[in-house]
Amino acid sequence: MSDSNLPGRPVYIVDGARTPFLKAENKPGAFAAADLAVGCGNILLARQPFEPTDFDEVIVGCVAPSVDEANIARIISLRLGCGKKVPAFSVQRNCASGMQSLDSAALDIATGRADLVLAGGTEAMSRSPIVFGAAMATWLGQWAGARTLPGKLAILTRLRPGFFAPIFGILRGLTDPVTGLSMGQTAENLATRFGISREDMDTFAVRSHIRLAEAQDKGYLDEIIALIDNAGRVYAEDSGLRRDSSMERLAKLRPVFDRQFGRVTAGNSAQITDGACLLILASEAAVKEHDLPTLGRIVDTQWAGLEPEQMGLGPVHASSPILQRQGLELDDIDYWEINEAFATQVLACLAAWQDDDYCINELGLDKALGELDQSRLNIDGGGVSLGHPVGTSGARIVLHALKVLHRTKGNRAMASLCIGGGQGGATLLEKT
């Protein structure tokens, strides 16, 4: 393997676990974001030969923690028993927050600032807040400031029904504030740009469910740790799987983001989901000190920016520089995880790599990189079938990519995802 862009020492991934990804059901889910991380972290740490207090730091990605979860990484760290002396911080890079936590941990290990780090992501999208707007906030402030009964009565007359109009945090969070476009509208942009049909998207979506069903049936998702809620209900599998998914069923769904001419539907988009994923990263010194097995090594990482309106192409812009730096072709990667924010978004990435004009003018390459073999891509399903808890997915795809390498006796894997706001992130992994 060629040089890494990580300076200094090698960085190993020792172990990891995730919760089931639980589809939102139009009500707050059973677990807060911190609960999800602690649920999988307790079991993950219990099987280690070292103590939780041996960590040098804890880093967790989360896009929308609740008001009770400020610096959620610190909350998770303390609840997992890492102790008051282990520092913890939270990171937010939209859909790649979980991958950003791994990158931050890897850099600290590579540069000698840490030897053992707990990192990952968590998100409880079903608990995204519903809030009032500025008019209601202003009125409530005036009401709280009124000291007399006449004053309160006067302010009461200013209350308007429109003040009670709710603002759904999940909808605001999935809308780019610069362009005003929802993430689904950016997916429609890519469908138009690359001529991706509704049939193409639905075919991809059905395949995602088929692959996830097979992975469940064959026990391939052994990284999942079951959760138990306060009522004793057990959550052991990703709940978004639709085993009856078919082209006929998907064809009945109406476009969501462009109702007249669009092709992107709820059925060929990632699901709103709750879930957490945590990984243990270690230096070579920590591996030797604690006699740790290793899943793999982080070889290279890349972050990229592009037009927010085309944000779904982020994996192309992040993965391609790694391939160039490492002297690799698409087929030199044994397994690919490209997060399925939308079926059309992944298909657009595959089309961009085959397009001479795009690769030359947008990526600065001499020619198209070529065709990515889809039998190596998301072979156990992805966001369309198991969901995309935005703060978590970047960590999940890294963990699962390593699991697949061991299962299939592969050597290299690339985990990549698009990022709302017009970015991309990618991590090249090597099995150890």
C-alpha positions as CSV (number, residue, x, y, z in Angstrom):
1,M,0.0,0.0,0.0
2,S,1.2,3.5,-0.8
3,D,1.7,6.3,1.7
4,S,-1.2,7.4,3.8
5,N,-2.3,11.0,4.2
6,L,-2.4,10.3,8.0
7,P,0.8,11.6,9.4
8,G,2.9,9.4,11.7
9,R,1.8,6.2,13.4
10,P,-0.6,3.6,11.9
11,V,-4.2,3.6,13.2
12,Y,-6.1,0.4,13.8
13,I,-9.8,-0.3,14.3
14,V,-10.0,-2.9,17.1
15,D,-13.7,-3.6,17.4
16,G,-17.1,-2.0,16.9
17,A,-20.8,-2.4,17.3
18,R,-24.0,-0.8,16.4
19,T,-27.6,-0.8,17.4
20,P,-30.4,-1.9,15.1
21,F,-31.5,1.0,12.9
22,L,-35.1,1.7,14.0
23,K,-37.4,3.3,11.5
24,A,-39.3,6.4,12.7
25,E,-43.0,5.7,13.2
26,N,-44.5,9.2,13.3
27,K,-43.8,9.5,17.0
28,P,-40.7,9.9,19.2
29,G,-38.7,6.6,19.3
30,A,-38.1,4.6,22.4
31,F,-34.5,5.8,22.8
32,A,-32.8,9.2,23.0
33,A,-29.6,9.6,21.0
34,A,-27.4,9.1,24.1
35,D,-29.4,6.0,25.1
36,L,-28.7,4.5,21.7
37,A,-24.9,5.0,22.0
38,V,-24.8,3.7,25.6
39,G,-26.9,0.7,24.6
40,C,-24.4,-0.5,22.1
41,G,-21.4,0.9,24.0
42,N,-22.0,-1.1,27.2
43,I,-21.7,-4.4,25.5
44,L,-18.9,-3.3,23.2
45,L,-16.7,-2.2,26.2
46,A,-17.7,-5.2,28.3
47,R,-16.0,-7.5,25.9
48,Q,-12.7,-5.6,25.9
49,P,-9.6,-6.7,28.0
50,F,-9.0,-3.1,29.1
51,E,-11.1,-0.8,31.3
52,P,-13.3,2.1,30.0
53,T,-11.1,4.5,32.0
54,D,-8.1,3.5,29.7
55,F,-9.5,5.5,26.8
56,D,-7.6,8.7,26.1
57,E,-10.7,10.4,24.7
58,V,-14.2,9.8,23.4
59,I,-15.5,11.4,20.2
60,V,-19.1,11.1,19.0
61,G,-20.8,12.6,15.9
62,C,-24.4,13.7,16.2
63,V,-26.3,16.2,14.1
64,A,-29.3,17.0,16.3
65,P,-28.9,16.1,19.9
66,S,-31.7,17.0,22.2
67,V,-31.6,20.0,24.5
68,D,-30.8,17.6,27.3
69,E,-27.7,16.3,25.4
70,A,-25.3,19.2,25.1
71,N,-21.9,17.8,24.2
72,I,-23.5,14.4,23.9
73,A,-20.0,12.7,23.7
74,R,-19.3,13.7,27.3
75,I,-22.7,12.3,28.4
76,I,-22.1,9.0,26.6
77,S,-18.5,8.8,28.0
78,L,-19.6,9.3,31.6
79,R,-22.5,6.9,31.3
80,L,-20.2,4.2,29.8
81,G,-18.0,4.5,32.9
82,C,-15.0,6.1,31.1
83,G,-14.6,8.3,34.2
84,K,-14.3,12.0,34.7
85,K,-10.6,12.2,33.6
86,V,-11.3,11.0,30.0
87,P,-12.1,14.1,27.8
88,A,-14.9,13.9,25.3
89,F,-16.1,16.1,22.5
90,S,-18.9,16.0,19.9
91,V,-18.5,16.6,16.1
92,Q,-21.0,17.6,13.4
93,R,-20.5,17.3,9.7
94,N,-24.1,16.6,8.7
95,C,-24.4,13.1,7.2
96,A,-20.7,12.3,7.8
97,S,-20.6,13.2,11.5
98,G,-19.9,9.5,12.4
99,M,-17.0,9.4,9.9
100,Q,-15.7,12.7,11.1
101,S,-15.4,11.3,14.6
102,L,-13.3,8.4,13.3
103,D,-11.1,10.8,11.3
104,S,-10.6,13.1,14.3
105,A,-9.7,10.0,16.4
106,A,-7.3,8.7,13.7
107,L,-5.5,12.0,13.5
108,D,-5.0,12.1,17.3
109,I,-3.6,8.6,17.3
110,A,-1.4,9.1,14.2
111,T,0.1,12.2,15.7
112,G,0.7,10.7,19.1
113,R,-1.9,12.6,21.0
114,A,-3.8,9.5,21.9
115,D,-3.4,5.7,21.9
116,L,-6.9,4.4,22.5
117,V,-10.1,6.3,21.4
118,L,-13.8,5.4,21.4
119,A,-15.4,7.1,18.4
120,G,-18.6,6.8,16.4
121,G,-22.0,8.4,15.9
122,T,-25.5,8.5,17.2
123,E,-28.8,10.0,16.1
124,A,-32.4,9.8,17.2
125,M,-34.1,11.4,14.2
126,S,-37.6,10.4,15.4
127,R,-37.0,12.8,18.3
128,S,-36.1,15.8,16.2
129,P,-37.9,18.7,17.8
130,I,-41.0,20.5,16.8
131,V,-40.7,24.2,17.8
132,F,-42.5,27.5,17.5
133,G,-41.3,30.4,15.3
134,A,-39.9,33.8,16.2
135,A,-43.3,35.4,16.6
136,M,-44.3,32.9,19.3
137,A,-41.0,33.2,21.0
138,T,-41.3,37.0,21.1
139,W,-44.8,36.8,22.5
140,L,-43.7,34.4,25.2
141,G,-40.9,36.7,26.2
142,Q,-43.4,39.6,26.5
143,W,-45.8,37.5,28.5
144,A,-43.0,36.4,30.9
145,G,-42.0,40.1,31.3
146,A,-45.4,41.4,32.2
147,R,-45.7,42.0,35.9
148,T,-49.3,43.1,36.3
149,L,-52.6,41.6,35.5
150,P,-53.5,44.5,33.1
151,G,-50.2,44.1,31.4
152,K,-50.7,40.3,30.9
153,L,-54.2,40.9,29.6
154,A,-52.9,43.5,27.1
155,I,-50.3,41.0,25.8
156,L,-52.9,38.2,25.7
157,T,-54.8,40.3,23.1
158,R,-51.7,40.1,20.8
159,L,-51.7,36.3,20.7
160,R,-52.5,35.1,17.2
161,P,-53.4,31.6,16.0
162,G,-50.6,31.7,13.5
163,F,-48.1,31.9,16.4
164,F,-48.9,28.2,17.0
165,A,-47.8,27.0,13.6
166,P,-45.2,24.3,14.3
167,I,-41.8,24.2,12.7
168,F,-40.6,20.6,12.1
169,G,-36.9,20.3,12.9
170,I,-36.4,17.3,10.7
171,L,-37.6,19.2,7.6
172,R,-35.5,22.2,8.4
173,G,-32.5,19.9,9.0
174,L,-32.9,18.2,5.7
175,T,-33.0,21.5,3.8
176,D,-29.9,23.3,2.7
177,P,-30.2,26.9,4.1
178,V,-28.0,28.4,1.4
179,T,-29.7,27.1,-1.7
180,G,-33.2,26.5,-0.1
181,L,-33.2,23.0,-1.6
182,S,-34.2,19.9,0.3
183,M,-31.9,17.0,0.0
184,G,-34.5,15.3,-2.1
185,Q,-34.5,18.1,-4.6
186,T,-30.7,17.8,-4.9
187,A,-31.3,14.1,-5.7
188,E,-33.8,15.2,-8.4
189,N,-31.1,17.4,-9.9
190,L,-28.8,14.4,-10.3
191,A,-31.5,12.3,-11.8
192,T,-32.0,15.0,-14.5
193,R,-28.3,15.5,-15.0
194,F,-27.5,11.9,-15.6
195,G,-30.7,10.7,-17.1
196,I,-31.6,8.3,-14.2
197,S,-35.1,6.9,-14.6
198,R,-37.7,6.2,-12.0
199,E,-37.3,2.5,-13.0
200,D,-33.6,2.7,-12.4
201,M,-34.1,4.1,-8.9
202,D,-36.8,1.6,-7.9
203,T,-34.7,-1.3,-9.2
204,F,-31.9,-0.2,-7.0
205,A,-34.2,0.2,-4.0
206,V,-35.7,-3.3,-4.4
207,R,-32.2,-4.7,-4.6
208,S,-31.2,-2.9,-1.4
209,H,-34.1,-4.6,0.5
210,I,-33.3,-8.0,-1.0
211,R,-29.7,-7.7,0.0
212,L,-30.6,-6.7,3.6
213,A,-33.0,-9.5,3.9
214,E,-30.4,-12.0,2.8
215,A,-27.9,-10.5,5.2
216,Q,-30.3,-10.9,8.1
217,D,-31.2,-14.4,7.2
218,K,-27.6,-15.5,6.9
219,G,-26.5,-13.8,10.1
220,Y,-24.1,-11.4,8.4
221,L,-25.0,-8.4,10.6
222,D,-23.3,-9.7,13.7
223,E,-22.1,-6.2,14.6
224,I,-25.7,-5.4,15.8
225,I,-26.3,-5.3,19.6
226,A,-30.0,-5.6,20.6
227,L,-31.7,-2.9,22.6
228,I,-34.3,-3.3,25.3
229,D,-36.6,-0.4,26.2
230,N,-38.1,0.5,29.6
231,A,-41.2,-1.7,28.8
232,G,-39.0,-4.7,28.2
233,R,-39.5,-4.7,24.4
234,V,-36.5,-6.1,22.5
235,Y,-35.2,-4.5,19.3
236,A,-32.8,-6.9,17.6
237,E,-33.0,-6.1,13.8
238,D,-33.1,-3.2,11.5
239,S,-36.8,-2.4,11.3
240,G,-36.9,-0.6,8.0
241,L,-36.6,-3.8,5.9
242,R,-39.5,-4.4,3.6
243,R,-39.3,-8.0,2.5
244,D,-42.3,-7.5,0.2
245,S,-40.7,-4.7,-1.6
246,S,-41.2,-5.0,-5.4
247,M,-41.2,-2.9,-8.5
248,E,-45.0,-3.0,-8.5
249,R,-45.3,-1.7,-5.0
250,L,-42.8,1.0,-5.5
251,A,-44.5,2.1,-8.7
252,K,-47.5,3.1,-6.7
253,L,-45.7,5.7,-4.7
254,R,-45.9,9.3,-5.8
255,P,-42.8,11.6,-6.1
256,V,-42.2,13.5,-2.9
257,F,-39.9,16.4,-3.9
258,D,-41.3,17.3,-7.3
259,R,-44.8,16.0,-7.4
260,Q,-45.4,16.9,-11.1
261,F,-42.2,15.8,-12.8
262,G,-40.1,14.1,-10.1
263,R,-38.8,10.6,-9.8
264,V,-37.6,10.5,-6.2
265,T,-40.1,8.8,-3.8
266,A,-40.1,7.7,-0.2
267,G,-39.5,4.1,-1.5
268,N,-36.2,4.9,-3.3
269,S,-34.9,7.2,-0.6
270,A,-33.2,6.5,2.8
271,Q,-35.5,6.2,5.7
272,I,-35.8,8.4,8.7
273,T,-34.1,6.3,11.4
274,D,-32.7,6.1,14.9
275,G,-29.4,4.3,15.6
276,A,-25.9,4.4,17.0
277,C,-22.5,2.9,16.1
278,L,-19.3,3.0,18.1
279,L,-15.8,1.8,17.2
280,I,-12.5,1.4,19.1
281,L,-9.4,2.9,17.5
282,A,-5.9,2.1,18.7
283,S,-2.3,2.8,18.1
284,E,0.1,-0.1,17.6
285,A,1.4,0.5,21.1
286,A,-2.1,0.1,22.5
287,V,-2.7,-3.0,20.5
288,K,0.4,-4.6,21.9
289,E,-0.2,-3.4,25.5
290,H,-3.7,-4.8,25.7
291,D,-3.1,-7.7,23.3
292,L,-5.9,-6.6,21.0
293,P,-7.1,-8.2,17.8
294,T,-7.6,-5.8,15.0
295,L,-10.3,-5.6,12.3
296,G,-8.4,-3.3,10.0
297,R,-6.3,-0.2,9.5
298,I,-7.3,3.3,8.4
299,V,-5.1,3.9,5.4
300,D,-6.3,7.1,3.9
301,T,-9.1,9.7,4.3
302,Q,-10.4,12.6,2.2
303,W,-12.9,15.4,2.5
304,A,-14.2,17.3,-0.5
305,G,-16.5,20.1,-1.3
306,L,-18.8,20.6,-4.3
307,E,-21.9,22.5,-5.3
308,P,-24.6,22.1,-2.7
309,E,-27.1,21.6,-5.5
310,Q,-25.1,18.5,-6.5
311,M,-24.3,17.2,-3.0
312,G,-25.0,13.6,-3.8
313,L,-21.9,13.4,-5.9
314,G,-19.7,13.9,-2.8
315,P,-18.5,10.2,-2.8
316,V,-17.0,10.7,-6.3
317,H,-15.1,13.9,-5.2
318,A,-13.8,12.3,-2.0
319,S,-13.0,8.8,-3.1
320,S,-11.3,9.7,-6.4
321,P,-8.4,11.6,-4.8
322,I,-7.7,8.6,-2.6
323,L,-7.6,6.3,-5.6
324,Q,-5.2,8.7,-7.4
325,R,-3.0,9.1,-4.3
326,Q,-2.8,5.4,-3.7
327,G,-2.4,4.4,-7.4
328,L,-5.5,2.4,-7.4
329,E,-8.4,1.7,-9.9
330,L,-12.0,1.3,-9.0
331,D,-11.6,-2.5,-9.3
332,D,-8.6,-2.6,-7.0
333,I,-11.1,-2.0,-4.1
334,D,-12.5,-5.3,-3.0
335,Y,-15.6,-3.8,-1.4
336,W,-17.4,-0.5,-1.6
337,E,-19.8,1.1,0.9
338,I,-21.5,4.2,-0.6
339,N,-24.2,5.4,1.8
340,E,-27.6,5.3,0.1
341,A,-29.0,8.7,0.9
342,F,-31.1,8.2,-2.3
343,A,-31.0,5.5,-4.9
344,T,-30.5,8.1,-7.6
345,Q,-27.6,9.6,-5.7
346,V,-25.6,6.4,-5.7
347,L,-26.5,5.7,-9.3
348,A,-25.4,9.2,-10.2
349,C,-22.0,8.6,-8.6
350,L,-21.6,5.4,-10.7
351,A,-22.5,7.4,-13.8
352,A,-20.1,10.2,-13.0
353,W,-17.2,7.8,-12.8
354,Q,-18.0,6.6,-16.3
355,D,-18.4,10.0,-17.8
356,D,-15.3,11.4,-19.5
357,D,-16.6,15.0,-19.3
358,Y,-17.3,14.8,-15.6
359,C,-14.0,13.2,-14.7
360,I,-12.0,15.6,-16.8
361,N,-13.8,18.8,-16.0
362,E,-15.0,18.2,-12.5
363,L,-12.4,15.9,-11.1
364,G,-9.3,17.1,-13.1
365,L,-8.6,13.6,-14.3
366,D,-7.3,12.6,-17.8
367,K,-10.3,10.3,-18.5
368,A,-13.2,8.5,-16.9
369,L,-12.3,6.2,-14.0
370,G,-14.7,3.6,-15.4
371,E,-17.4,1.3,-14.2
372,L,-17.7,0.2,-10.6
373,D,-18.8,-3.4,-10.3
374,Q,-22.0,-3.3,-8.3
375,S,-21.5,-6.8,-7.0
376,R,-18.9,-5.2,-4.8
377,L,-21.2,-2.3,-3.7
378,N,-23.4,-2.3,-0.6
379,I,-23.8,-6.1,-0.8
380,D,-25.8,-6.2,2.4
381,G,-28.1,-3.3,1.6
382,G,-27.8,0.3,2.6
383,G,-29.7,3.4,3.6
384,V,-32.7,2.7,1.4
385,S,-33.4,-0.5,3.2
386,L,-31.9,-0.1,6.7
387,G,-32.1,3.7,7.1
388,H,-29.7,6.6,7.5
389,P,-29.5,8.1,11.0
390,V,-27.5,11.0,9.8
391,G,-25.0,11.3,12.7
392,T,-24.3,7.5,12.6
393,S,-24.1,6.3,9.0
394,G,-20.5,7.4,8.5
395,A,-19.4,5.1,11.3
396,R,-21.7,2.3,10.3
397,I,-20.3,2.0,6.8
398,V,-16.7,1.9,8.0
399,L,-17.5,-0.9,10.5
400,H,-19.5,-2.9,8.1
401,A,-17.0,-2.5,5.3
402,L,-14.4,-4.1,7.6
403,K,-16.8,-6.9,8.5
404,V,-17.4,-7.7,4.9
405,L,-13.7,-7.8,4.2
406,H,-13.2,-10.5,6.8
407,R,-16.2,-12.4,5.6
408,T,-15.3,-12.4,1.9
409,K,-11.5,-12.6,2.5
410,G,-11.0,-9.2,0.8
411,N,-8.2,-6.8,1.5
412,R,-9.3,-3.2,0.7
413,A,-12.5,-1.4,1.2
414,M,-13.7,2.1,0.6
415,A,-16.4,3.7,2.7
416,S,-17.9,7.0,1.4
417,L,-20.9,9.2,1.6
418,C,-22.4,12.4,0.5
419,I,-22.9,15.3,2.9
420,G,-25.7,17.9,3.0
421,G,-24.4,21.3,2.1
422,G,-22.2,20.0,-0.8
423,Q,-19.4,17.8,0.7
424,G,-18.2,14.3,0.4
425,G,-16.2,12.1,2.7
426,A,-14.3,8.8,2.1
427,T,-12.1,6.4,4.1
428,L,-9.9,3.8,2.6
429,L,-9.5,0.7,4.8
430,E,-7.2,-2.3,4.8
431,K,-8.0,-5.6,6.5
432,T,-5.4,-6.6,9.1
